[in-house]
Amino acid sequence: MKLNAPNQVFFLLALLLAILGVLGGFGVIAALATYALWLVLAAYVVLAAGCLMKGA
């Protein structure tokens, strides 16, 4: 299996999800506190998918 660098869209989407998850985890955005772990997990999945897809 060959890994590729994710394109900018995948990277920025993963970064946004990770930032929202971290802010929710620290309680800065209280509405996201319940979903903080899931947001960070989704960021990891999006970034991993971007690395695995060819041309993405």
Sine and cosine of phi, psi and omega as CSV:
sin_phi,cos_phi,sin_psi,cos_psi,sin_omega,cos_omega
0.00,0.00,0.79,-0.62,-0.01,-1.00
-0.98,-0.21,0.76,-0.65,0.03,-1.00
-1.00,-0.09,0.59,-0.81,0.02,-1.00
-0.84,-0.54,0.38,-0.93,0.10,-1.00
-0.95,0.31,0.70,-0.71,0.02,-1.00
-0.94,0.33,0.46,-0.89,0.04,-1.00
-0.97,0.23,0.05,-1.00,-0.13,-0.99
-0.91,0.42,-0.53,0.85,-0.02,-1.00
-0.91,0.41,-0.74,0.68,0.03,-1.00
-0.89,0.47,-0.68,0.73,-0.03,-1.00
-0.90,0.44,-0.71,0.70,-0.03,-1.00
-0.93,0.37,-0.59,0.81,0.05,-1.00
-0.91,0.42,-0.69,0.72,0.04,-1.00
-0.90,0.43,-0.64,0.77,0.03,-1.00
-0.90,0.44,-0.69,0.73,0.02,-1.00
-0.88,0.47,-0.72,0.70,0.02,-1.00
-0.89,0.45,-0.66,0.76,0.00,-1.00
-0.91,0.41,-0.67,0.74,0.01,-1.00
-0.90,0.43,-0.68,0.73,0.04,-1.00
-0.89,0.45,-0.63,0.78,0.03,-1.00
-0.91,0.42,-0.67,0.74,0.01,-1.00
-0.92,0.38,-0.68,0.73,0.03,-1.00
-0.90,0.44,-0.61,0.79,0.07,-1.00
-0.93,0.37,-0.62,0.78,0.01,-1.00
-0.91,0.42,-0.59,0.81,0.03,-1.00
-0.99,0.11,-0.09,1.00,0.04,-1.00
1.00,0.09,0.17,0.99,0.01,-1.00
-0.93,0.37,-0.66,0.75,0.10,-1.00
-0.93,-0.37,0.99,-0.11,-0.14,-0.99
-0.89,0.45,-0.51,0.86,-0.03,-1.00
-0.92,0.40,-0.39,0.92,-0.02,-1.00
-0.99,-0.17,0.04,1.00,-0.07,-1.00
-0.88,0.48,-0.60,0.80,-0.01,-1.00
-0.93,0.36,-0.51,0.86,-0.11,-0.99
-0.97,-0.25,0.21,0.98,-0.11,-0.99
-0.86,0.51,-0.73,0.68,-0.01,-1.00
-0.89,0.45,-0.66,0.75,-0.02,-1.00
-0.93,0.37,-0.56,0.83,0.04,-1.00
-0.92,0.39,-0.67,0.74,0.02,-1.00
-0.93,0.37,-0.63,0.78,0.05,-1.00
-0.90,0.44,-0.66,0.75,0.04,-1.00
-0.89,0.45,-0.61,0.79,0.05,-1.00
-0.88,0.47,-0.67,0.75,0.02,-1.00
-0.90,0.43,-0.68,0.74,-0.01,-1.00
-0.90,0.43,-0.68,0.74,0.02,-1.00
-0.89,0.45,-0.68,0.73,0.00,-1.00
-0.92,0.39,-0.66,0.75,0.03,-1.00
-0.90,0.43,-0.65,0.76,0.04,-1.00
-0.89,0.45,-0.64,0.77,0.04,-1.00
-0.90,0.43,-0.53,0.85,0.03,-1.00
-0.97,0.23,-0.50,0.87,-0.06,-1.00
-1.00,0.09,-0.44,0.90,-0.04,-1.00
-0.98,0.19,0.71,-0.71,0.03,-1.00
-0.99,0.15,0.77,-0.64,0.01,-1.00
0.99,0.16,0.14,0.99,-0.01,-1.00
-0.96,-0.28,0.00,0.00,0.00,0.00
